[in-house]
Amino acid sequence: MGIYLNPGAEQFEEIVRSEIYVDKTGLLRYTNSVVNTMQKYICVSL
């Protein structure tokens, strides 16, 4: 379980430029597109 953070715009811009930020937009879009299909099993590794 994580901690929910809601930083202000300035802090968010700083986080986005850092190495720790991971944009999962594409992963979410792909996952939603394969729900209820034969490709529904997805392995995500880092």
C-alpha positions in Angstrom: 0.0 0.0 0.0 1.4 3.4 -1.0 0.9 6.9 0.2 -1.4 9.2 -1.9 0.3 12.5 -2.7 -1.3 15.4 -4.5 1.5 18.0 -5.0 0.9 21.4 -6.4 1.7 22.1 -10.1 5.2 23.3 -9.4 6.1 20.2 -7.4 4.5 17.9 -10.0 6.6 19.5 -12.8 9.8 18.8 -10.7 8.8 15.2 -10.2 8.0 14.7 -13.9 11.5 15.8 -14.8 13.1 13.5 -12.3 14.3 10.0 -12.9 11.8 8.4 -10.5 8.7 9.4 -12.5 7.2 6.7 -14.7 4.4 7.6 -17.1 2.1 4.6 -17.3 -0.4 6.2 -19.7 0.5 3.8 -22.6 0.5 0.7 -20.4 -3.0 1.6 -19.1 -4.3 2.2 -22.6 -2.8 -1.1 -23.8 -4.2 -3.0 -20.8 -7.7 -1.6 -21.4 -7.5 -2.5 -25.1 -6.8 -6.2 -24.4 -9.3 -6.8 -21.5 -11.6 -9.7 -22.4 -9.4 -10.8 -25.3 -7.0 -13.7 -25.8 -4.1 -11.3 -25.0 -5.5 -10.5 -21.6 -2.4 -12.0 -19.8 0.2 -9.3 -19.5 3.6 -9.5 -17.8 5.1 -6.2 -16.7 8.6 -6.4 -15.3 11.1 -3.7 -14.4 
